[in-house]
Amino acid sequence: MGRTYFVEEAIGQYLSDLNTKLKPYVTGLLIGQCSPQRDYIIRAVRTPPSEEQEEDNISPSKLTLLEEQWIALHARQVARMLPGGLLVLGVFMIVTPELSKESQNTLRKLVFSVEKSLTRGRLWKLAEEDVSDRVALQICSATKKVVCRTYDIQDPKSSAKPADWKYQSALSASWLALDCTVNVNIHIPLLATSPVHDLEKNTWIGLIRWAEQIEDSVVLFNGQVKDDDTELLEGQKKLRGNTQSSPQFCDVKVLTELSQGSSRRSTATVQVCSGSVNLKGAIKCRAYVHNNKPKVKEAVQALKRDIITTLSDRCQILFEELLLNDVPRQTNLEREYHVLPQRLFVPVAGSSVMLSDYKFVDEPTEDVQRHFVLTMDQSVQAEDIHAAEEVNTACHLVFTSSLNFHAVDICPVAGNVDDTQQKQLTKATLLLKLQQNMGVVIAAAVAVFAAIFSFNYFSD
């Protein structure tokens, strides 16, 4: 039996409106959330015309001329604007009857090319329990017939499976919103042996290690650690008859210091460095979870992935901005300071879910409005754009070049760890982990002292 997709009712009208402008086909992306029980589609976004199409004011008449890379690039831009819990779940195509048969092969190619584009540079990977099916929706412009199929993105040779496409009103009107603010203080040493100009690569290496810490962090719901398989809304009164866009909010805290993987032994490595990259500040994170008996592990996963994605996306946007404006690099013995773009949230009509975007301090609001029209095919009023962070608390990036100094690199030692021993995290184990972390800090301090003493001794 195939999967069933519950679809926001407004999407049907959106696709119908696109159908009237068909020349001779329209492609786009489907946005939503997967769960073991149900899959949800809450947005459909058409592919914007490429620069060549805008200049020539034409649309390719044959599917063989379809710009696959442009659609994949659009998917990456859309993914940046999605809060935790939402993903690009597939593609759609509205075609004439003459192109119906040919479009199935095209849709299959698009599903895999879009997913490949989305995973490039992403700092988290699909887990075993993640749903790996992605949807390919075909609509005939003449008969209005809908053909919904799925492909397993984990299997490049997978064949199409039939799926159900069901419209539902107020689908995401009362989804649960998870909000938290994460303080970031990441110090990334630049090794003396690495190229000085390759700051982006070094920053990415540091973010990969930080992402692993976030993956291992402890999440508290209303001050408590909950078992992964328990219902997130257990003990709370369920909203009845609520069709308004009013999400339920949950008090969430992420403890990055109390890592579930901190029981592993670590070793300290002293490295000679010529500079450093420092990421410091506060980032606003948000994830949404469906209201059909969501599990704690679904909420934890959505929130952690948003934490990782929002910081890595901001760094990527900054490096793209520096490259676009050809900002010169500073010389040695100087500090280079950049404020990462702020996060913004914009409401979606008829839904409690808000989309996300990023804006630099000196960037006008009109640019954000144009970006929403181009990328999400949505008009946004200036008063509906809400800044998630204050300017003085937004995360900033500092490049520091200096004379050689030493950095202590704490690396976990690979070993077999019994995962079942870490599932039940009580107050007693939290205290124990805190003591273990303190031990690592003390060991690091001793290592630094020994390194400095040895360096000064041999220098003399």
ChimeraX attribute file (.defattr): number of C-alpha atoms within 10 A of each C-alpha:
attribute: neighborCount
match mode: 1-to-1
recipient: residues
	/A:1	7
	/A:2	10
	/A:3	19
	/A:4	16
	/A:5	21
	/A:6	19
	/A:7	25
	/A:8	24
	/A:9	18
	/A:10	19
	/A:11	18
	/A:12	14
	/A:13	11
	/A:14	14
	/A:15	19
	/A:16	15
	/A:17	11
	/A:18	15
	/A:19	22
	/A:20	9
	/A:21	10
	/A:22	14
	/A:23	14
	/A:24	17
	/A:25	23
	/A:26	21
	/A:27	20
	/A:28	19
	/A:29	27
	/A:30	24
	/A:31	21
	/A:32	22
	/A:33	21
	/A:34	22
	/A:35	16
	/A:36	11
	/A:37	10
	/A:38	13
	/A:39	18
	/A:40	25
	/A:41	27
	/A:42	23
	/A:43	18
	/A:44	24
	/A:45	23
	/A:46	22
	/A:47	23
	/A:48	19
	/A:49	16
	/A:50	13
	/A:51	10
	/A:52	10
	/A:53	12
	/A:54	11
	/A:55	9
	/A:56	8
	/A:57	9
	/A:58	11
	/A:59	18
	/A:60	13
	/A:61	12
	/A:62	11
	/A:63	16
	/A:64	11
	/A:65	9
	/A:66	15
	/A:67	13
	/A:68	16
	/A:69	13
	/A:70	15
	/A:71	24
	/A:72	22
	/A:73	16
	/A:74	24
	/A:75	27
	/A:76	18
	/A:77	16
	/A:78	22
	/A:79	18
	/A:80	20
	/A:81	24
	/A:82	24
	/A:83	25
	/A:84	28
	/A:85	24
	/A:86	23
	/A:87	20
	/A:88	24
	/A:89	23
	/A:90	28
	/A:91	26
	/A:92	25
	/A:93	25
	/A:94	28
	/A:95	25
	/A:96	20
	/A:97	15
	/A:98	10
	/A:99	16
	/A:100	16
	/A:101	10
	/A:102	14
	/A:103	20
	/A:104	18
	/A:105	11
	/A:106	16
	/A:107	21
	/A:108	21
	/A:109	13
	/A:110	23
	/A:111	25
	/A:112	20
	/A:113	18
	/A:114	24
	/A:115	19
	/A:116	13
	/A:117	17
	/A:118	21
	/A:119	13
	/A:120	9
	/A:121	11
	/A:122	14
	/A:123	17
	/A:124	15
	/A:125	9
	/A:126	10
	/A:127	9
	/A:128	7
	/A:129	9
	/A:130	13
	/A:131	16
	/A:132	16
	/A:133	19
	/A:134	20
	/A:135	26
	/A:136	28
	/A:137	22
	/A:138	22
	/A:139	23
	/A:140	19
	/A:141	22
	/A:142	11
	/A:143	9
	/A:144	15
	/A:145	11
	/A:146	14
	/A:147	16
	/A:148	20
	/A:149	24
	/A:150	24
	/A:151	22
	/A:152	18
	/A:153	17
	/A:154	13
	/A:155	11
	/A:156	9
	/A:157	9
	/A:158	12
	/A:159	11
	/A:160	15
	/A:161	16
	/A:162	16
	/A:163	18
	/A:164	15
	/A:165	18
	/A:166	14
	/A:167	16
	/A:168	18
	/A:169	13
	/A:170	19
	/A:171	22
	/A:172	27
	/A:173	23
	/A:174	23
	/A:175	20
	/A:176	23
	/A:177	23
	/A:178	24
	/A:179	17
	/A:180	17
	/A:181	16
	/A:182	16
	/A:183	16
	/A:184	18
	/A:185	14
	/A:186	17
	/A:187	17
	/A:188	22
	/A:189	23
	/A:190	26
	/A:191	19
	/A:192	16
	/A:193	10
	/A:194	12
	/A:195	11
	/A:196	15
	/A:197	9
	/A:198	10
	/A:199	16
	/A:200	14
	/A:201	11
	/A:202	20
	/A:203	24
	/A:204	17
	/A:205	13
	/A:206	19
	/A:207	21
	/A:208	17
	/A:209	14
	/A:210	19
	/A:211	21
	/A:212	15
	/A:213	19
	/A:214	21
	/A:215	19
	/A:216	17
	/A:217	20
	/A:218	21
	/A:219	24
	/A:220	15
	/A:221	16
	/A:222	11
	/A:223	10
	/A:224	12
	/A:225	15
	/A:226	20
	/A:227	14
	/A:228	15
	/A:229	11
	/A:230	13
	/A:231	17
	/A:232	23
	/A:233	17
	/A:234	12
	/A:235	7
	/A:236	7
	/A:237	7
	/A:238	12
	/A:239	10
	/A:240	6
	/A:241	6
	/A:242	12
	/A:243	16
	/A:244	13
	/A:245	18
	/A:246	17
	/A:247	20
	/A:248	18
	/A:249	13
	/A:250	15
	/A:251	12
	/A:252	18
	/A:253	18
	/A:254	20
	/A:255	14
	/A:256	18
	/A:257	15
	/A:258	23
	/A:259	20
	/A:260	21
	/A:261	17
	/A:262	18
	/A:263	15
	/A:264	14
	/A:265	13
	/A:266	16
	/A:267	14
	/A:268	18
	/A:269	15
	/A:270	16
	/A:271	18
	/A:272	15
	/A:273	19
	/A:274	22
	/A:275	23
	/A:276	21
	/A:277	22
	/A:278	19
	/A:279	23
	/A:280	19
	/A:281	18
	/A:282	18
	/A:283	23
	/A:284	23
	/A:285	23
	/A:286	25
	/A:287	25
	/A:288	28
	/A:289	30
	/A:290	23
	/A:291	19
	/A:292	12
	/A:293	14
	/A:294	20
	/A:295	20
	/A:296	21
	/A:297	16
	/A:298	22
	/A:299	23
	/A:300	26
	/A:301	17
	/A:302	20
	/A:303	27
	/A:304	24
	/A:305	23
	/A:306	22
	/A:307	24
	/A:308	23
	/A:309	22
	/A:310	24
	/A:311	22
	/A:312	21
	/A:313	19
	/A:314	23
	/A:315	23
	/A:316	17
	/A:317	18
	/A:318	19
	/A:319	16
	/A:320	12
	/A:321	13
	/A:322	14
	/A:323	11
	/A:324	9
	/A:325	9
	/A:326	9
	/A:327	10
	/A:328	8
	/A:329	11
	/A:330	12
	/A:331	11
	/A:332	13
	/A:333	11
	/A:334	12
	/A:335	16
	/A:336	13
	/A:337	12
	/A:338	14
	/A:339	21
	/A:340	27
	/A:341	24
	/A:342	22
	/A:343	23
	/A:344	20
	/A:345	20
	/A:346	20
	/A:347	16
	/A:348	17
	/A:349	12
	/A:350	18
	/A:351	20
	/A:352	23
	/A:353	27
	/A:354	18
	/A:355	20
	/A:356	24
	/A:357	23
	/A:358	21
	/A:359	18
	/A:360	17
	/A:361	13
	/A:362	7
	/A:363	11
	/A:364	10
	/A:365	16
	/A:366	12
	/A:367	10
	/A:368	18
	/A:369	16
	/A:370	15
	/A:371	17
	/A:372	20
	/A:373	13
	/A:374	17
	/A:375	17
	/A:376	21
	/A:377	15
	/A:378	15
	/A:379	12
	/A:380	18
	/A:381	11
	/A:382	12
	/A:383	8
	/A:384	12
	/A:385	18
	/A:386	13
	/A:387	17
	/A:388	18
	/A:389	17
	/A:390	13
	/A:391	15
	/A:392	10
	/A:393	15
	/A:394	21
	/A:395	25
	/A:396	22
	/A:397	19
	/A:398	16
	/A:399	20
	/A:400	20
	/A:401	20
	/A:402	14
	/A:403	10
	/A:404	14
	/A:405	15
	/A:406	19
	/A:407	21
	/A:408	17
	/A:409	15
	/A:410	15
	/A:411	13
	/A:412	14
	/A:413	10
	/A:414	9
	/A:415	8
	/A:416	7
	/A:417	11
	/A:418	8
	/A:419	9
	/A:420	7
	/A:421	8
	/A:422	13
	/A:423	12
	/A:424	12
	/A:425	14
	/A:426	13
	/A:427	11
	/A:428	9
	/A:429	14
	/A:430	15
	/A:431	12
	/A:432	14
	/A:433	19
	/A:434	16
	/A:435	13
	/A:436	17
	/A:437	17
	/A:438	12
	/A:439	12
	/A:440	18
	/A:441	13
	/A:442	12
	/A:443	16
	/A:444	20
	/A:445	14
	/A:446	12
	/A:447	17
	/A:448	18
	/A:449	12
	/A:450	12
	/A:451	18
	/A:452	13
	/A:453	12
	/A:454	11
	/A:455	12
	/A:456	9
	/A:457	9
	/A:458	7
	/A:459	7
	/A:460	5
